[in-house]
Amino acid sequence: MSANPVRIEEYAIRQEPYYEPAGNEIDIFEAAAGNGLPVLLKGPTGCGKTRFMEYMSWRLDRPVITVSCHDDLSASDLVGRYLIKGGETVWVDGPLTRAVRSGAICYLDEIVEARKDTTVVIHPLCDDRRLLPIEKLGELLEAPPEFCLTVSYNPGYQSVLKDLKQSTRQRFVALDFSYPQPDREVEILVKETGVNTATATMLVRFAGMTRNLKDNGLTEGASTRLIVNAARLIRHGIAPRQACETAVNQALTDDEEILKTVRELCASVV
Amino acid sequence: MPELDPAAQRHVDQWLQILQRDHPDLQAHFSGRLDRALALLEIEGVDAWMTAILDRYDKRGLGAAIEAIANLDAFAEDYRARQSGVRLEELEPFLEKYLTGLGGRPLRVMNGEHVFTDTESIYLPAFLNVFDRRSDNETLYKLTAVYHWAQNRYGGWRLDALERLLQLPGLPRALPVFAALESLRLEARLALYFPGLHRELRRLDNLDEDGRARYLAWSEDNRLLLQAGAGPMDSMDRISGNLGKPLPARKAYHGEYFPETVLEKLRERVKQEKDKLQQSLARLGREQPGLVIAGAGDPDNAQWTVSGVDPGVGFNSVNQGPGALTLLFGDQEPVADDEVKQLLVSIIQDLGRLPEDYLQVSGGYSGYPHTDTDSGPGEAGKAAAGYDLQNPVYYPEWDYTRQRYRNEFCALTEVDVAPVEDNFYTGTLEKYRFHLQSVRRSFETMAEGYEQRKRQTFGDEIDFDALVEASADRRQGLEMSENLYSCFHRSRRDVAVMFMVDMSGSTRGWVNLVEREALVLLCEALEMLSDPYAIYGFSGRTHKRCEIYRVKKFEEACTALVRARISGIKPRTYTRMGVAIRHLGKYLQALKARSRLLITLSDGKPEDYGGYRGRYGMEDTRQAIAEVRAGGVYPFCITIDNEAREYLPYMYGSANYTVIDDVRKLPYKVSDIYRRLTT
């Protein structure tokens, strides 16, 4: 007996999400998905990886189940567990199992954050076996051709504990994402938020300046997501400098000295 | 005396009483100048003046104190200057970061006699006190730096323009005209891209009405320079037409031009950067296996292209940074390499374009910096024969020319660092006491991690998953598990770290001092975490005498002896890194920790007598790193060598190193790097 609270159809993306391709990542993803190959999306935070997944889900007409990985996420959280319902134990599929059963896309966001035991269930799904062992049910699920596993990972993390092992990474087709080229980023801001080109250009220029400070006081520069947030605030009537302060500067750092530099850079263009 | 508010009056009465107590004459002279003092200075200023008088009286007697009272005007002038003035050293770190943020070639900010840029540094006065308000003087520093940054960024010092400028007849007359024309062009460019900065430039130009009118007239006469596409050649073309006209006044942030100094720097850099770029492209070609597999042919001869360069502006007009550039190999995906892009930015700044031959990498480039001793261990190594070593351990060394190991090639001995009993350790703790407080706070939060353990026999809460499973088992007639609780445990970090400290001769002086200081702070931080850690130094001379210096073993506590050994770390001879990595990696591999880190503190490339230089040393080090990595050790390098971005990615991998741009910052940064690495 099983009980799944959310119907798989509800994970479907029905409206085309806005996505500006950077290169031939759409073709590569389609080829990988068509050949049953898992995909690894590499890139800094907020550069469009999740949006790309939503777009591909819409394009391939397959639901996407997204799991935001965290350090307490275990294999059981992905595969499923028993719950008590009306005095009976009921098995509930985890997101990965549901994606496998229904031939959906399973997107494990920031995979390195998850517990190491998750690799036990990911590995057999990522090679030519395409199997998901469900130990508690004594079941071995074979993934249908439509199932596609995608994981994302930020290689900029300099942490021993957050490194993706070779045995895991060498199972994936890797797509490298970085921040969009400036002209394209301006276009994204205009289309995504409705700000005018001048405001978008100013925000992209500011973001570019903060990216120049990467490893020079900042761990990461302002992502496209951050300046999209700033643009939305501006569109809503917040003064540009205030919008940048709350949506970008304060999100980037707590270090007063660096914050001063970021503020001054902001003031130079805003 | 002017009418004073009650609080100020109480202050005045107090001063007079104090002076009366010390000497009635002092009080009398002070009272005589008090009105003027209150007119010149605020209450705080008069307070400072009185302190100075008393100090004079205490040290040099009544006469000197009375003289100080008489010199009130000079004191007031100096006091106001100190209140509103700004010292460069206060702003230097901010200015360098700010300019880095603006983009382009990184520029250093330095104190100089003249205000100018030589295209690698911007020289500014040590002290600025042009405006009454301190904040305005701070802004003036920033604007002066930005103006000179713009000279670099917008082609003011392009090689072709500079050579033409220096060939002009009557250069002393032409140069100020060129500077005035360039100021129109550069400020128009700043106005276009940095409206916020431009507002400040206008506010603080320190021009009177006449000066502004003259600038306006010059702008009208030279409108073409105000257009976005204008370059330094356009300014040059207008010199003859403007010779003899009265020059506009210099603005507060304008500096001077020293074209000969710039040309010298520029010619040297242009040559170096072409070599560096081609070496880096050859290396990138080799490091992109996907590109080679895709049939792009020999990576050394493949076609590189760069997009995002706007011939008019030099760069994409939206973004001023290397992010605007796209580096492509054949028709493949863009290659992301920030160091190469930064190099391209610098080249485009110097030449105004990227010459085609810069991207044509010939097969001769190996992708590694060449040295005259690239041929592997040679006669020099043999010259060091006959060393008497006590119980050395032998290690292999990778010889890339043979593509195989030289077995039992390196003789390594391990000795204790001779302890030095002085107050270096406690002195360092005192020197960095404020920084240490924040390090301790941040390390405390790392140490106090908790994790939830499930399926325990007893605990704080019921483990619902376990209970559900147990219920299912019971219904199926199976035995119920007893492990039905969850509890919080202090999480075990399970990280072990080995610090491998460069003790080569090149660390003599500052580097050795900051290395030792960094180790002191690390010890203090690591003691809080209980992460097992060890510290070893390495040096040596030829493969026959490789030395490892014990400072602290894993099993050793941070005792007074260990502290004295840190103090005793001295520069020795050379840097044969491969053997040291193999030896220390072996210690780490023997430990039972989940994460094992080998952190090298270094100041340069591997280098030793007997051919261990250039490519040979780098290949062996890279091989040794691959060996220890295969053994479950995570190697990381912290270096102070600014050239390290050229070679460390090849040896350690692109995310496994950090370059500290200023050696003095090492003690401040190293604990932070460790924290980042292990959380």
Chai-1 contact restraints between the chains, C-beta under 6 A:
chainA,res_idxA,chainB,res_idxB,connection_type,confidence,min_distance_angstrom,max_distance_angstrom,comment,restraint_id
A,G23,B,E333,contact,1.0,0.0,6.0,A-B,restraint_1
A,R81,B,D465,contact,1.0,0.0,6.0,A-B,restraint_2
A,Y82,B,V468,contact,1.0,0.0,6.0,A-B,restraint_3
A,Y82,B,E469,contact,1.0,0.0,6.0,A-B,restraint_4
A,Y82,B,A472,contact,1.0,0.0,6.0,A-B,restraint_5
A,I84,B,V468,contact,1.0,0.0,6.0,A-B,restraint_6
A,T89,B,V468,contact,1.0,0.0,6.0,A-B,restraint_7
A,T89,B,S471,contact,1.0,0.0,6.0,A-B,restraint_8
A,T89,B,A472,contact,1.0,0.0,6.0,A-B,restraint_9
A,P155,B,A655,contact,1.0,0.0,6.0,A-B,restraint_10
A,Q158,B,A655,contact,1.0,0.0,6.0,A-B,restraint_11
A,Q158,B,R676,contact,1.0,0.0,6.0,A-B,restraint_12
A,Q158,B,L677,contact,1.0,0.0,6.0,A-B,restraint_13
A,S159,B,L677,contact,1.0,0.0,6.0,A-B,restraint_14
A,V160,B,S595,contact,1.0,0.0,6.0,A-B,restraint_15
A,V160,B,L597,contact,1.0,0.0,6.0,A-B,restraint_16
A,V160,B,Y634,contact,1.0,0.0,6.0,A-B,restraint_17
A,V160,B,L677,contact,1.0,0.0,6.0,A-B,restraint_18
A,V160,B,T678,contact,1.0,0.0,6.0,A-B,restraint_19
A,S178,B,A336,contact,1.0,0.0,6.0,A-B,restraint_20
A,P182,B,N316,contact,1.0,0.0,6.0,A-B,restraint_21
A,P182,B,V318,contact,1.0,0.0,6.0,A-B,restraint_22
A,P182,B,N319,contact,1.0,0.0,6.0,A-B,restraint_23
A,P182,B,A324,contact,1.0,0.0,6.0,A-B,restraint_24
A,T201,B,V318,contact,1.0,0.0,6.0,A-B,restraint_25
A,V204,B,V318,contact,1.0,0.0,6.0,A-B,restraint_26
A,R205,B,V318,contact,1.0,0.0,6.0,A-B,restraint_27
A,G208,B,N319,contact,1.0,0.0,6.0,A-B,restraint_28
A,G208,B,G321,contact,1.0,0.0,6.0,A-B,restraint_29
A,G208,B,G323,contact,1.0,0.0,6.0,A-B,restraint_30
A,M209,B,G101,contact,1.0,0.0,6.0,A-B,restraint_31
A,R211,B,G323,contact,1.0,0.0,6.0,A-B,restraint_32
A,N212,B,T100,contact,1.0,0.0,6.0,A-B,restraint_33
A,N212,B,G101,contact,1.0,0.0,6.0,A-B,restraint_34
A,N212,B,G103,contact,1.0,0.0,6.0,A-B,restraint_35
A,N212,B,G321,contact,1.0,0.0,6.0,A-B,restraint_36
A,L213,B,G101,contact,1.0,0.0,6.0,A-B,restraint_37
A,N216,B,T100,contact,1.0,0.0,6.0,A-B,restraint_38
A,G217,B,K97,contact,1.0,0.0,6.0,A-B,restraint_39
A,T261,B,F94,contact,1.0,0.0,6.0,A-B,restraint_40
A,T261,B,K97,contact,1.0,0.0,6.0,A-B,restraint_41
A,T261,B,Y98,contact,1.0,0.0,6.0,A-B,restraint_42
A,E264,B,Y98,contact,1.0,0.0,6.0,A-B,restraint_43
A,L265,B,G101,contact,1.0,0.0,6.0,A-B,restraint_44
A,A267,B,G196,contact,1.0,0.0,6.0,A-B,restraint_45
A,S268,B,F194,contact,1.0,0.0,6.0,A-B,restraint_46
A,S268,B,G196,contact,1.0,0.0,6.0,A-B,restraint_47
A,S268,B,L197,contact,1.0,0.0,6.0,A-B,restraint_48
A,V269,B,F194,contact,1.0,0.0,6.0,A-B,restraint_49
A,V269,B,G196,contact,1.0,0.0,6.0,A-B,restraint_50
A,V270,B,G196,contact,1.0,0.0,6.0,A-B,restraint_51
